[in-house]
Amino acid sequence: MIWTVIIIFAVCLILRFPIAFSLGISCLAYLLIKGIPLILVPMKMYSGIDVFVLLSIPGFILAGNLMNQGGLTAKIIAFCNHLLGHIRGGLALANIGASMLFAGISGTAVSDTASIGAVMIPAMKKEGYDTDFSCAVTASSSTVGPIIPPSVPMIIAATLSGLSVGKLFLAGALPGLLLGVGLMIITYYISAKRKYPKHPKSSFKQILVGFKDTFWSLLMTFIILFGIIGGVFTPTEASIVAVIYALLIGAFVYKKISFKNLAVITLDSMKTSASLMVLIGFANLFGWILITEQLPQIISTEILGFSTNKYVVLLVINLLLIFIGTFMETIAALLILFPILLKLAIAVDVDPIHFAIIALLNLMIGLTTPPLGICLFVSSSIGKVSISKVSKASLPFLAVSILVLVLVTLFPSISLLLPNLILE
């Protein structure tokens, strides 16, 4: 019976149904075939979203939209360009730097690709960068966003597993920085080889002015992290603080937000939040079906029957998650697979915090894995270049991402150093 549900789900995905609808249709088919009362649908959907920490997601989405519309993206890019523009390929490096800084506001890879790509890809093309390279850099650097805190997928992972949001945020900091630096190194190498342009070095005064313009934006990230990790407020309370802060800074400091566009920003945030909550609700129902059909036990038995070696199990999980991440949105993949695979990882003595970062890294890599990576499609549409060219140009960046994944998988201290140092 479980294979019928999975086949229906796969067919819906192939037909390009939204993932929430794909989950809902496959769940409905299961309930009808089994003769289970449909009252179970609203019950399971409600229980899936009736979690206090999930209230933080609409807040962070609204705060991100307020800061983005408030001119944050352009200021972050300008500041990074002041710092890195004098290096060969400086604009491409600024692209990555902007993604690392913007990560603290958006927390999602696709929004990072769309927001920064809309500014950076045309600018890089204008300065003589190859279009496919510009799109590949933008897509690849966007995967740093959900690793560096605060991160919406991390909040989802914490909700699913009962892990500490603060610990997950800290655990993602070093892997995120490692990934960002790795992408910068390969970007500089390619830029030097192709002799991409560089700008005159900015003066100390220009850098100082750029930092001053960006300071209020960066301060919000510090407030969120300090508040959650320091126990000043919960993630949900932090999201409300972020909204109030973003509104005040956008309206009175950057002066980009007015009552007229506030309604548009709010409506857009409501749509995004509502679609995400529907997805979470259907995913909870789908998860109940998987548990009822004992799929987690089947998967665990099969993998552990193949090997009980921790690193072999992690290798299998890594390959599975990268494959799933190529065609499924990150949060949907987390909702469906993370609870199942977490139990398997714990069974072979993998720290749950460490495994959460591994899982998130895998799914981020999947977003830029040819030929179906979602971020590749977004950047290629902005750059108006074929997905095949962008996929080919992204291969060096994909290699760096996989190398970082291998290091994080083999050396748990990369993820666990800061949580153990600060919160233990």
C-alpha positions in Angstrom: 0.0 0.0 0.0 2.8 2.4 0.8 4.2 2.1 -2.7 0.9 3.2 -4.1 1.2 6.4 -2.0 4.8 7.0 -3.1 4.0 6.3 -6.8 1.0 8.8 -6.7 3.3 11.4 -5.0 6.0 10.9 -7.6 3.5 11.1 -10.5 2.2 14.4 -9.1 5.7 15.8 -8.9 6.4 14.7 -12.5 3.2 16.5 -13.5 4.7 19.6 -11.7 2.0 19.9 -9.1 3.0 22.0 -6.1 4.6 19.8 -3.4 1.8 20.5 -0.9 -0.8 19.4 -3.4 1.2 16.3 -4.3 1.4 15.3 -0.6 -2.3 16.0 -0.1 -3.5 14.0 -3.2 -1.3 11.0 -2.3 -2.6 11.1 1.3 -6.2 11.4 0.2 -5.8 8.4 -2.1 -4.4 6.4 0.8 -7.2 7.3 3.2 -9.9 6.5 0.5 -8.4 3.2 -0.4 -8.0 2.1 3.3 -11.4 3.4 4.2 -10.1 5.7 6.9 -12.5 8.6 7.8 -11.4 11.9 6.1 -11.8 13.7 9.5 -8.2 12.6 10.0 -7.0 15.1 7.4 -7.8 18.3 9.4 -6.8 16.6 12.7 -3.3 15.7 11.5 -2.8 18.9 9.6 -3.7 20.9 12.7 -1.5 18.8 15.0 1.4 19.4 12.5 1.2 23.1 12.7 0.1 23.4 16.3 3.7 23.9 17.5 4.8 27.1 19.3 8.2 27.5 17.6 6.5 27.4 14.1 5.0 30.7 14.9 8.4 32.2 14.4 8.4 31.3 10.7 5.8 33.9 9.5 7.7 36.5 11.6 11.1 35.8 10.1 9.5 35.7 6.6 7.9 39.1 7.2 11.1 40.5 8.7 13.1 39.3 5.7 10.7 40.9 3.3 10.7 44.2 5.2 14.5 44.3 5.2 14.7 43.4 1.5 12.2 46.0 0.4 13.8 48.4 2.8 17.0 48.5 0.6 19.1 46.0 2.6 20.2 43.9 -0.4 21.7 46.8 -2.3 23.5 48.1 0.8 25.0 44.7 1.7 26.2 44.3 -1.9 27.7 47.8 -1.9 29.5 47.1 1.4 30.9 43.8 0.1 32.0 45.4 -3.1 34.0 48.0 -1.0 35.7 45.2 0.8 36.4 42.8 -2.1 36.0 44.8 -5.3 39.7 45.4 -5.7 40.5 41.7 -6.0 40.3 40.0 -9.3 36.7 38.9 -9.8 35.8 41.1 -6.9 32.2 41.5 -7.9 31.7 37.7 -7.9 33.4 37.6 -4.5 31.0 40.4 -3.3 28.2 38.2 -4.6 29.2 35.4 -2.2 29.9 37.8 0.6 26.5 39.4 0.2 24.9 35.9 0.4 26.7 35.2 3.6 25.6 38.5 5.2 22.1 38.3 3.7 21.8 34.8 5.1 21.1 36.3 8.5 18.0 38.0 7.1 16.4 35.6 4.6 17.4 32.2 5.9 16.3 30.5 2.7 18.4 29.7 -0.4 15.8 30.3 -3.1 14.9 33.8 -1.8 18.6 34.6 -1.6 19.1 33.5 -5.2 16.1 35.6 -6.4 16.9 38.7 -4.3 20.7 39.0 -4.8 20.6 37.5 -8.3 18.2 40.2 -9.5 20.9 42.8 -8.6 24.2 40.9 -9.1 23.6 38.9 -12.3 22.9 41.9 -14.5 25.7 43.9 -12.8 28.2 41.1 -13.4 27.1 40.7 -17.0 27.5 44.4 -17.6 31.1 44.3 -16.3 32.1 41.4 -18.6 31.6 38.3 -16.6 30.3 35.3 -18.5 26.5 34.9 -17.9 26.6 31.3 -17.0 29.4 31.9 -14.5 27.4 34.8 -12.9 24.4 32.6 -12.6 26.4 29.7 -11.2 28.1 31.9 -8.5 24.7 33.3 -7.4 23.0 29.9 -7.2 25.9 28.3 -5.4 26.5 31.1 -2.9 22.8 31.1 -2.0 23.2 27.7 -0.4 25.2 29.3 2.4 22.1 31.1 3.6 20.3 28.4 5.4 23.5 27.1 7.0 24.5 30.4 8.6 22.0 31.4 11.3 19.2 32.4 11.7 17.7 29.8 9.4 14.1 28.8 8.6 15.1 25.2 7.7 16.9 24.9 11.1 13.8 26.0 12.9 11.9 23.3 11.0 14.5 20.7 11.9 14.4 21.7 15.5 10.6 21.4 15.5 10.6 17.9 14.0 13.2 16.6 16.4 12.9 18.5 19.6 16.5 19.8 19.3 17.5 23.2 20.6 17.2 26.0 18.0 20.0 27.9 19.6 22.3 24.8 19.4 21.4 24.3 15.7 22.1 28.0 15.0 25.6 27.7 16.6 26.3 24.4 14.9 25.7 25.9 11.5 28.0 28.9 11.9 31.4 27.2 11.2 30.2 24.9 8.4 28.5 28.0 6.8 31.7 30.0 7.0 33.7 27.1 5.7 31.4 26.7 2.7 31.4 30.5 2.0 35.2 30.7 2.1 35.6 27.6 -0.1 33.3 29.1 -2.7 35.3 32.3 -2.6 38.6 30.4 -3.2 37.3 28.6 -6.3 35.7 31.9 -7.5 38.9 33.7 -7.3 40.8 30.9 -9.1 38.3 30.9 -12.0 38.3 34.8 -12.1 42.1 35.0 -12.2 42.3 32.4 -14.9 39.7 34.2 -17.1 41.0 37.6 -16.1 37.7 39.0 -14.9 37.7 42.7 -14.0 38.6 44.3 -10.7 37.9 47.8 -9.3 40.2 50.3 -7.7 40.7 49.7 -4.0 38.1 51.5 -1.8 39.4 54.0 0.7 39.1 53.5 4.4 36.4 56.2 4.4 34.4 54.5 1.7 34.5 51.2 3.6 33.5 53.0 6.8 30.6 54.7 5.1 29.5 51.3 3.6 29.7 49.7 7.0 27.7 52.5 8.5 25.0 52.0 5.9 24.9 48.2 6.5 25.3 48.4 10.3 21.6 48.5 11.2 20.9 45.5 9.0 23.7 43.4 10.5 22.6 44.5 14.0 19.3 42.7 13.5 21.1 39.4 13.0 23.1 40.0 16.2 20.0 40.8 18.2 18.3 37.6 17.0 21.2 35.3 17.7 22.1 36.9 21.0 18.5 36.9 22.1 17.9 33.2 21.3 21.2 31.8 22.4 21.4 34.0 25.5 17.9 32.9 26.5 16.5 36.4 26.4 13.6 35.3 24.2 12.3 32.3 22.4 12.6 31.9 18.5 9.0 33.0 18.3 9.6 36.1 20.3 12.8 36.8 18.4 10.8 36.8 15.1 8.4 39.4 16.5 11.4 41.5 17.7 12.9 41.1 14.2 9.7 42.4 12.5 9.4 45.5 14.7 13.1 46.2 14.3 12.9 45.7 10.5 9.9 47.9 10.2 11.5 50.7 12.2 14.8 50.5 10.3 13.2 50.3 6.9 10.8 53.1 7.6 12.9 55.6 9.6 16.6 54.8 8.8 16.6 53.5 5.2 13.3 55.3 4.5 12.3 52.8 1.9 9.1 51.5 3.5 5.9 53.4 3.4 2.3 52.6 4.2 1.7 52.0 0.5 4.2 49.2 0.1 3.8 47.9 3.6 0.5 46.4 2.6 2.1 44.6 -0.4 5.0 43.3 1.8 2.5 42.0 4.4 0.3 40.3 1.8 3.3 38.7 0.1 4.6 37.4 3.5 1.1 36.1 4.4 1.0 34.1 1.1 4.4 32.6 1.7 3.6 31.8 5.3 0.2 30.2 4.4 1.7 28.0 1.7 4.4 26.9 4.0 1.9 26.0 6.8 -0.2 24.0 4.3 2.9 22.2 3.3 3.8 21.4 6.9 0.2 20.2 7.6 0.1 17.8 4.7 3.7 16.6 5.5 2.6 15.7 9.0 -0.3 13.6 7.5 2.1 12.0 5.0 4.5 11.3 7.9 1.7 9.6 9.9 1.0 7.4 6.9 4.7 6.4 6.5 4.8 5.6 10.2 1.6 3.6 10.0 3.0 1.6 7.1 6.3 1.2 9.1 8.4 2.7 6.4 11.0 4.1 8.9 11.6 0.6 10.3 11.9 -0.8 6.8 14.4 1.8 5.7 16.4 1.4 8.9 16.4 -2.4 8.7 17.5 -2.3 5.0 20.4 0.2 5.6 21.6 -1.4 8.8 21.3 -4.8 7.1 23.7 -3.5 4.5 26.2 -2.0 7.1 26.3 -0.9 10.7 29.4 1.2 10.1 28.6 4.8 11.0 30.4 6.3 8.0 28.9 3.8 5.5 25.4 4.7 6.8 26.2 8.4 6.6 27.4 7.9 3.0 24.2 6.2 2.0 22.1 9.0 3.7 24.2 11.7 2.0 23.6 10.2 -1.4 19.9 9.8 -0.7 19.5 13.4 0.5 21.5 15.0 -2.4 19.3 13.0 -4.8 16.1 14.1 -3.1 17.3 17.7 -2.8 17.7 18.0 -6.6 14.0 17.9 -7.3 12.3 18.6 -3.9 12.2 21.9 -2.0 14.4 21.9 1.1 11.6 22.3 3.8 9.4 19.6 2.1 12.3 17.2 2.1 13.1 17.9 5.7 9.5 17.4 6.8 9.3 14.0 5.1 12.7 12.5 5.6 14.4 14.1 8.5 12.6 12.3 11.4 13.1 9.0 9.7 16.8 9.5 8.9 17.5 11.1 12.3 16.5 7.8 14.1 18.7 5.9 11.8 21.7 8.2 12.4 21.2 8.0 16.2 21.1 4.2 15.9 24.7 4.3 14.6 25.8 6.8 17.3 25.7 10.0 15.3 25.1 13.2 17.4 21.6 14.6 16.4 22.9 18.2 16.2 25.7 17.0 13.9 23.3 15.0 11.8 21.0 18.0 11.4 23.7 20.0 9.9 24.8 17.2 7.6 21.2 16.8 6.4 20.8 20.5 5.8 24.1 20.7 3.9 23.0 17.8 1.7 19.7 19.4 0.8 21.4 22.7 0.1 23.8 20.9 -2.3 20.8 19.3 -4.0 19.5 22.8 -4.8 22.5 23.4 -7.1 22.9 19.8 -8.4 22.5 19.6 -12.2 20.2 19.2 -14.0 17.2 19.8 -11.7 18.6 22.1 -8.9 15.9 24.7 -8.1 18.4 27.5 -7.5 20.0 26.8 -10.9 16.6 27.3 -12.5 16.0 30.6 -10.6 19.4 32.0 -11.5 19.2 30.9 -15.1 15.8 32.5 -15.6 17.2 35.8 -14.2 20.3 35.6 -16.4 18.3 34.5 -19.4 20.7 31.6 -20.2 20.0 27.9 -20.7 20.0 25.6 -17.6 22.5 23.3 -19.3 25.1 26.1 -19.4 24.5 27.2 -15.8 24.7 23.5 -14.7 28.1 23.1 -16.4 29.4 26.3 -14.9 28.3 25.3 -11.5 30.3 22.0 -11.4 33.4 23.6 -9.7 31.2 25.1 -7.0 29.4 21.8 -6.6 32.8 20.1 -6.0 33.6 22.6 -3.3 30.3 22.1 -1.6 30.7 18.3 -1.7 34.2 18.7 -0.2 32.8 20.8 2.7 30.1 18.1 3.2 32.7 15.4 3.4 34.7 17.4 6.0 31.6 18.2 8.1 30.6 14.5 8.0 34.0 13.1 8.9 34.8 15.7 11.6 31.9 16.3 13.9 33.8 19.0 15.8 33.3 21.4 12.9 29.6 21.4 13.8 29.7 20.7 17.5 32.6 23.0 18.6 30.5 26.2 19.1 27.4 24.5 20.7 29.7 22.6 23.2 31.8 25.7 23.9 29.0 28.2 24.5 26.0 26.2 25.6 27.4 23.3 27.5 
